[in-house]
Amino acid sequence: MYKISIEQIDADLQEEVVIKCHEMNDYVLSLVKKLKEETKSSIISGTKGEDIYSIRMKDIFYIEATENKTFIYCKEDFYESKLKLYEIEEMVNGLSFFRCSKSIILNYNKIDCVTPAFNGRFEAKLSNGERVIISRQYVKTLKDILGI
């Protein structure tokens, strides 16, 4: 059994995670790895018109490349990114994203449900109501992520 303590601090102080353990076992190492992954690429820049926005990775539903442009889709808005899809894919590696088609990287935490579609593809309904097609070659990855 582990004791968990949380202390709320003032906004001007730096947040810190301290782990006290008897030994560095696999469980502790996996927690540390997860924390590092959560913080490493937690922000990406996107533009809307001439304005530049900082977008939290956890707010992203999916990223799509179309007509030599990359777009970041959030719950109710979307932004353009100067990065190529493969560059963003490297940034989100180890986070809750996976490539679901040649042109889309999907945040699997935003999936409400998936249903089989035609030709071996799947359709994912996202929590904002949008639907994204999972290409046939990426269905196995989705099944592995969802444990089905």
Helices and strands as residue ranges (DSSP letters): H 26-40, E 43-48, E 51-56, G 57-59, E 60-66, E 69-74, E 78-81, H 85-91, E 97-101, E 104-107, G 108-110, E 111-116, G 118-120, E 122-126, E 131-134, G 136-138, H 139-146
